[in-house]
Amino acid sequence: LTKQGINEAINAGKILKENNFTFDIAYTSLLIRAQNTLKYILMELNEENIPIYETYKLNERHYGALQGLNKDETKKKYGEEQVRLWRRSTDALPPALTMDDPRYPGNDAKYKDIKLKYLPLTENLNDTIKRTVEYYNDEIKNKLLKGKKVIIVAHGNSLRALVKYLDNVSDEEIMNIEIPTGIPLIYELDGNLNVIRHYYLK
């Protein structure tokens, strides 16, 4: 995390505490920036000891051969419209990595227990939506139905995937939805997990 990211995480924890939020269980990705963000939030809430589940299914979208590249350089190489399409459309796939590329998740020790078929060479937003929503339905939903209060700390695209699913947002609308960093997004659900309302906590 950058210094700004740390400050945003601490501030998010403080805002949640000031509004009397508590949590029973936490979910995050396998990426260190999300895990560290969660750590700072839970420290502010004095809830470091709640169960924490880490999963690749909440990872940020994998941008294939664009992964880690400077946005401006990428725009110069491929054109601004093409980059916008890769970033915003639900089905456009960026150029894929090869399996010997160091950026391929299969070459990272933290993915050693995950079957290769689940590790992407590239992803579009639909791929990210599929794995994120799958995890929500298979794991997180069960805890919510038992009345657990859940915090999810993930990334722009995996959170957009959840927003798309929970709010039944169209493919066209989701292209224009931005998830700001460091601002808690609260979802209140009824007993059947239908959305009552959602709002940003500032």
BALOBA-1460 file (C-alpha; in Angstrom, 3 decimals):
// residues 202
<rec num="1" residu="l" x="0.000" y="0.000" z="0.000"/>
<rec num="2" residu="t" x="1.077" y="3.564" z="-0.647"/>
<rec num="3" residu="k" x="1.028" y="6.073" z="2.202"/>
<rec num="4" residu="q" x="-2.256" y="7.370" z="0.785"/>
<rec num="5" residu="g" x="-3.661" y="3.817" z="0.730"/>
<rec num="6" residu="i" x="-2.700" y="3.283" z="4.379"/>
<rec num="7" residu="n" x="-4.326" y="6.583" z="5.371"/>
<rec num="8" residu="e" x="-7.485" y="5.692" z="3.419"/>
<rec num="9" residu="a" x="-7.697" y="2.301" z="5.146"/>
<rec num="10" residu="i" x="-7.208" y="3.801" z="8.617"/>
<rec num="11" residu="n" x="-9.793" y="6.470" z="7.858"/>
<rec num="12" residu="a" x="-12.283" y="3.848" z="6.620"/>
<rec num="13" residu="g" x="-11.830" y="1.957" z="9.903"/>
<rec num="14" residu="k" x="-12.402" y="5.141" z="11.896"/>
<rec num="15" residu="i" x="-15.569" y="5.989" z="9.945"/>
<rec num="16" residu="l" x="-16.942" y="2.478" z="10.499"/>
<rec num="17" residu="k" x="-16.142" y="2.696" z="14.222"/>
<rec num="18" residu="e" x="-17.741" y="6.148" z="14.580"/>
<rec num="19" residu="n" x="-20.907" y="4.696" z="13.023"/>
<rec num="20" residu="n" x="-20.890" y="1.698" z="15.406"/>
<rec num="21" residu="f" x="-20.199" y="-0.960" z="12.780"/>
<rec num="22" residu="t" x="-18.905" y="-4.320" z="13.984"/>
<rec num="23" residu="f" x="-18.183" y="-7.479" z="11.981"/>
<rec num="24" residu="d" x="-18.237" y="-11.216" z="12.615"/>
<rec num="25" residu="i" x="-16.243" y="-12.331" z="9.604"/>
<rec num="26" residu="a" x="-13.993" y="-10.823" z="6.903"/>
<rec num="27" residu="y" x="-13.258" y="-11.726" z="3.288"/>
<rec num="28" residu="t" x="-10.397" y="-10.506" z="1.150"/>
<rec num="29" residu="s" x="-8.313" y="-11.481" z="-1.873"/>
<rec num="30" residu="l" x="-4.900" y="-13.115" z="-2.145"/>
<rec num="31" residu="l" x="-3.355" y="-9.762" z="-3.065"/>
<rec num="32" residu="i" x="-1.298" y="-8.064" z="-0.385"/>
<rec num="33" residu="r" x="-2.766" y="-4.576" z="-0.859"/>
<rec num="34" residu="a" x="-6.288" y="-5.808" z="-0.041"/>
<rec num="35" residu="q" x="-5.026" y="-7.868" z="2.901"/>
<rec num="36" residu="n" x="-3.147" y="-4.867" z="4.311"/>
<rec num="37" residu="t" x="-6.173" y="-2.606" z="3.817"/>
<rec num="38" residu="l" x="-8.286" y="-5.076" z="5.783"/>
<rec num="39" residu="k" x="-5.625" y="-5.270" z="8.507"/>
<rec num="40" residu="y" x="-5.643" y="-1.490" z="9.063"/>
<rec num="41" residu="i" x="-9.461" y="-1.361" z="9.095"/>
<rec num="42" residu="l" x="-9.749" y="-4.177" z="11.641"/>
<rec num="43" residu="m" x="-7.060" y="-2.585" z="13.821"/>
<rec num="44" residu="e" x="-9.141" y="0.599" z="14.012"/>
<rec num="45" residu="l" x="-12.203" y="-1.491" z="14.927"/>
<rec num="46" residu="n" x="-10.257" y="-3.607" z="17.473"/>
<rec num="47" residu="e" x="-11.480" y="-6.669" z="15.583"/>
<rec num="48" residu="e" x="-8.206" y="-8.228" z="14.399"/>
<rec num="49" residu="n" x="-9.283" y="-11.600" z="15.808"/>
<rec num="50" residu="i" x="-12.391" y="-12.199" z="13.700"/>
<rec num="51" residu="p" x="-12.126" y="-15.031" z="11.112"/>
<rec num="52" residu="i" x="-10.536" y="-13.852" z="7.853"/>
<rec num="53" residu="y" x="-10.975" y="-15.779" z="4.597"/>
<rec num="54" residu="e" x="-8.563" y="-15.100" z="1.720"/>
<rec num="55" residu="t" x="-9.473" y="-16.227" z="-1.794"/>
<rec num="56" residu="y" x="-8.236" y="-15.678" z="-5.339"/>
<rec num="57" residu="k" x="-11.897" y="-15.351" z="-6.361"/>
<rec num="58" residu="l" x="-11.918" y="-11.829" z="-4.890"/>
<rec num="59" residu="n" x="-8.689" y="-10.852" z="-6.673"/>
<rec num="60" residu="e" x="-8.574" y="-7.851" z="-8.959"/>
<rec num="61" residu="r" x="-9.267" y="-8.663" z="-12.590"/>
<rec num="62" residu="h" x="-6.176" y="-10.033" z="-14.369"/>
<rec num="63" residu="y" x="-5.306" y="-7.784" z="-17.306"/>
<rec num="64" residu="g" x="-3.149" y="-10.365" z="-19.065"/>
<rec num="65" residu="a" x="-0.178" y="-8.929" z="-20.966"/>
<rec num="66" residu="l" x="-1.222" y="-5.430" z="-19.816"/>
<rec num="67" residu="q" x="-0.716" y="-6.402" z="-16.158"/>
<rec num="68" residu="g" x="1.621" y="-3.974" z="-14.406"/>
<rec num="69" residu="l" x="2.073" y="-1.720" z="-17.450"/>
<rec num="70" residu="n" x="1.898" y="2.060" z="-17.182"/>
<rec num="71" residu="k" x="-1.539" y="3.285" z="-18.348"/>
<rec num="72" residu="d" x="-0.151" y="6.130" z="-20.463"/>
<rec num="73" residu="e" x="2.349" y="3.863" z="-22.250"/>
<rec num="74" residu="t" x="-0.395" y="1.300" z="-22.851"/>
<rec num="75" residu="k" x="-2.621" y="3.987" z="-24.403"/>
<rec num="76" residu="k" x="0.215" y="5.097" z="-26.682"/>
<rec num="77" residu="k" x="0.860" y="1.534" z="-27.814"/>
<rec num="78" residu="y" x="-2.736" y="0.353" z="-28.323"/>
<rec num="79" residu="g" x="-4.759" y="3.593" z="-28.546"/>
<rec num="80" residu="e" x="-7.007" y="5.201" z="-25.967"/>
<rec num="81" residu="e" x="-10.255" y="3.728" z="-27.301"/>
<rec num="82" residu="q" x="-8.906" y="0.160" z="-27.310"/>
<rec num="83" residu="v" x="-7.628" y="0.515" z="-23.735"/>
<rec num="84" residu="r" x="-10.976" y="1.981" z="-22.639"/>
<rec num="85" residu="l" x="-12.726" y="-0.993" z="-24.237"/>
<rec num="86" residu="w" x="-10.462" y="-3.491" z="-22.447"/>
<rec num="87" residu="r" x="-10.956" y="-1.735" z="-19.129"/>
<rec num="88" residu="r" x="-14.653" y="-0.983" z="-19.304"/>
<rec num="89" residu="s" x="-16.425" y="-3.484" z="-21.533"/>
<rec num="90" residu="t" x="-17.659" y="-6.694" z="-19.951"/>
<rec num="91" residu="d" x="-16.457" y="-9.064" z="-22.684"/>
<rec num="92" residu="a" x="-13.323" y="-7.577" z="-24.333"/>
<rec num="93" residu="l" x="-10.196" y="-9.602" z="-23.494"/>
<rec num="94" residu="p" x="-6.777" y="-7.916" z="-23.212"/>
<rec num="95" residu="p" x="-3.836" y="-9.754" z="-24.860"/>
<rec num="96" residu="a" x="-3.078" y="-12.953" z="-22.932"/>
<rec num="97" residu="l" x="0.099" y="-13.786" z="-21.026"/>
<rec num="98" residu="t" x="2.098" y="-16.909" z="-21.797"/>
<rec num="99" residu="m" x="2.499" y="-19.474" z="-19.013"/>
<rec num="100" residu="d" x="6.232" y="-18.772" z="-18.718"/>
<rec num="101" residu="d" x="5.608" y="-15.074" z="-18.023"/>
<rec num="102" residu="p" x="6.552" y="-14.106" z="-14.421"/>
<rec num="103" residu="r" x="3.214" y="-12.240" z="-14.187"/>
<rec num="104" residu="y" x="1.251" y="-15.478" z="-14.726"/>
<rec num="105" residu="p" x="-0.319" y="-16.454" z="-11.353"/>
<rec num="106" residu="g" x="0.821" y="-20.065" z="-11.810"/>
<rec num="107" residu="n" x="4.407" y="-18.864" z="-11.320"/>
<rec num="108" residu="d" x="3.572" y="-17.311" z="-7.925"/>
<rec num="109" residu="a" x="3.912" y="-19.504" z="-4.814"/>
<rec num="110" residu="k" x="0.728" y="-18.149" z="-3.227"/>
<rec num="111" residu="y" x="-1.322" y="-19.870" z="-5.962"/>
<rec num="112" residu="k" x="0.409" y="-23.260" z="-5.607"/>
<rec num="113" residu="d" x="-2.696" y="-24.984" z="-4.178"/>
<rec num="114" residu="i" x="-5.025" y="-23.719" z="-6.917"/>
<rec num="115" residu="k" x="-5.666" y="-25.800" z="-10.035"/>
<rec num="116" residu="l" x="-4.106" y="-24.324" z="-13.171"/>
<rec num="117" residu="k" x="-7.479" y="-24.196" z="-14.933"/>
<rec num="118" residu="y" x="-8.582" y="-21.504" z="-12.463"/>
<rec num="119" residu="l" x="-5.518" y="-19.291" z="-13.020"/>
<rec num="120" residu="p" x="-6.107" y="-16.817" z="-15.864"/>
<rec num="121" residu="l" x="-3.770" y="-15.796" z="-18.682"/>
<rec num="122" residu="t" x="-6.124" y="-12.824" z="-19.186"/>
<rec num="123" residu="e" x="-9.616" y="-11.868" z="-17.997"/>
<rec num="124" residu="n" x="-12.488" y="-9.709" z="-19.130"/>
<rec num="125" residu="l" x="-14.954" y="-8.237" z="-16.646"/>
<rec num="126" residu="n" x="-17.360" y="-11.153" z="-17.202"/>
<rec num="127" residu="d" x="-14.655" y="-13.583" z="-16.023"/>
<rec num="128" residu="t" x="-14.154" y="-11.514" z="-12.877"/>
<rec num="129" residu="i" x="-17.902" y="-11.303" z="-12.300"/>
<rec num="130" residu="k" x="-18.278" y="-15.070" z="-12.695"/>
<rec num="131" residu="r" x="-15.668" y="-16.027" z="-10.099"/>
<rec num="132" residu="t" x="-16.631" y="-13.269" z="-7.639"/>
<rec num="133" residu="v" x="-20.366" y="-14.004" z="-7.761"/>
<rec num="134" residu="e" x="-19.640" y="-17.741" z="-7.548"/>
<rec num="135" residu="y" x="-17.759" y="-17.149" z="-4.303"/>
<rec num="136" residu="y" x="-20.504" y="-14.892" z="-2.962"/>
<rec num="137" residu="n" x="-23.133" y="-17.583" z="-3.627"/>
<rec num="138" residu="d" x="-21.035" y="-20.531" z="-2.447"/>
<rec num="139" residu="e" x="-19.500" y="-19.009" z="0.669"/>
<rec num="140" residu="i" x="-20.459" y="-15.480" z="1.726"/>
<rec num="141" residu="k" x="-24.222" y="-15.942" z="1.262"/>
<rec num="142" residu="n" x="-24.299" y="-18.814" z="3.760"/>
<rec num="143" residu="k" x="-22.753" y="-16.634" z="6.465"/>
<rec num="144" residu="l" x="-25.150" y="-13.766" z="5.733"/>
<rec num="145" residu="l" x="-28.143" y="-16.120" z="5.958"/>
<rec num="146" residu="k" x="-26.919" y="-17.104" z="9.433"/>
<rec num="147" residu="g" x="-27.065" y="-13.447" z="10.435"/>
<rec num="148" residu="k" x="-23.313" y="-12.808" z="10.306"/>
<rec num="149" residu="k" x="-22.103" y="-9.251" z="9.714"/>
<rec num="150" residu="v" x="-19.600" y="-9.422" z="6.865"/>
<rec num="151" residu="i" x="-16.855" y="-7.085" z="5.656"/>
<rec num="152" residu="i" x="-15.387" y="-7.617" z="2.178"/>
<rec num="153" residu="v" x="-12.149" y="-5.861" z="1.269"/>
<rec num="154" residu="a" x="-11.294" y="-6.430" z="-2.374"/>
<rec num="155" residu="h" x="-10.590" y="-4.432" z="-5.552"/>
<rec num="156" residu="g" x="-12.287" y="-2.113" z="-8.046"/>
<rec num="157" residu="n" x="-13.400" y="-4.836" z="-10.458"/>
<rec num="158" residu="s" x="-14.252" y="-7.610" z="-7.986"/>
<rec num="159" residu="l" x="-16.319" y="-5.082" z="-6.003"/>
<rec num="160" residu="r" x="-17.961" y="-3.851" z="-9.221"/>
<rec num="161" residu="a" x="-18.849" y="-7.489" z="-9.895"/>
<rec num="162" residu="l" x="-20.667" y="-7.722" z="-6.557"/>
<rec num="163" residu="v" x="-22.425" y="-4.399" z="-7.131"/>
<rec num="164" residu="k" x="-23.548" y="-5.588" z="-10.589"/>
<rec num="165" residu="y" x="-24.946" y="-8.789" z="-9.096"/>
<rec num="166" residu="l" x="-26.576" y="-7.351" z="-5.970"/>
<rec num="167" residu="d" x="-28.150" y="-4.381" z="-7.762"/>
<rec num="168" residu="n" x="-28.909" y="-6.230" z="-11.023"/>
<rec num="169" residu="v" x="-26.940" y="-3.643" z="-13.006"/>
<rec num="170" residu="s" x="-26.847" y="-4.001" z="-16.808"/>
<rec num="171" residu="d" x="-23.645" y="-4.550" z="-18.812"/>
<rec num="172" residu="e" x="-23.952" y="-1.018" z="-20.176"/>
<rec num="173" residu="e" x="-24.435" y="0.603" z="-16.758"/>
<rec num="174" residu="i" x="-21.576" y="-1.251" z="-15.068"/>
<rec num="175" residu="m" x="-19.116" y="0.233" z="-17.570"/>
<rec num="176" residu="n" x="-19.710" y="3.647" z="-15.992"/>
<rec num="177" residu="i" x="-19.731" y="2.635" z="-12.324"/>
<rec num="178" residu="e" x="-16.618" y="3.590" z="-10.371"/>
<rec num="179" residu="i" x="-15.905" y="2.222" z="-6.890"/>
<rec num="180" residu="p" x="-13.959" y="4.873" z="-4.966"/>
<rec num="181" residu="t" x="-11.066" y="3.650" z="-2.835"/>
<rec num="182" residu="g" x="-11.131" y="3.906" z="0.936"/>
<rec num="183" residu="i" x="-14.846" y="4.744" z="1.306"/>
<rec num="184" residu="p" x="-16.983" y="2.003" z="2.929"/>
<rec num="185" residu="l" x="-19.911" y="0.910" z="0.772"/>
<rec num="186" residu="i" x="-22.663" y="-0.401" z="3.045"/>
<rec num="187" residu="y" x="-25.297" y="-2.902" z="1.885"/>
<rec num="188" residu="e" x="-28.336" y="-3.555" z="4.058"/>
<rec num="189" residu="l" x="-30.089" y="-6.811" z="3.155"/>
<rec num="190" residu="d" x="-33.374" y="-8.379" z="4.208"/>
<rec num="191" residu="g" x="-33.772" y="-11.965" z="5.479"/>
<rec num="192" residu="n" x="-33.727" y="-13.290" z="1.894"/>
<rec num="193" residu="l" x="-30.622" y="-11.205" z="1.075"/>
<rec num="194" residu="n" x="-32.500" y="-8.798" z="-1.154"/>
<rec num="195" residu="v" x="-30.989" y="-5.313" z="-1.082"/>
<rec num="196" residu="i" x="-32.939" y="-2.909" z="1.129"/>
<rec num="197" residu="r" x="-30.547" y="-0.040" z="0.415"/>
<rec num="198" residu="h" x="-26.897" y="0.753" z="-0.093"/>
<rec num="199" residu="y" x="-24.886" y="3.871" z="0.549"/>
<rec num="200" residu="y" x="-21.351" y="5.166" z="0.958"/>
<rec num="201" residu="l" x="-20.282" y="5.966" z="4.504"/>
<rec num="202" residu="k" x="-18.369" y="9.248" z="4.576"/>
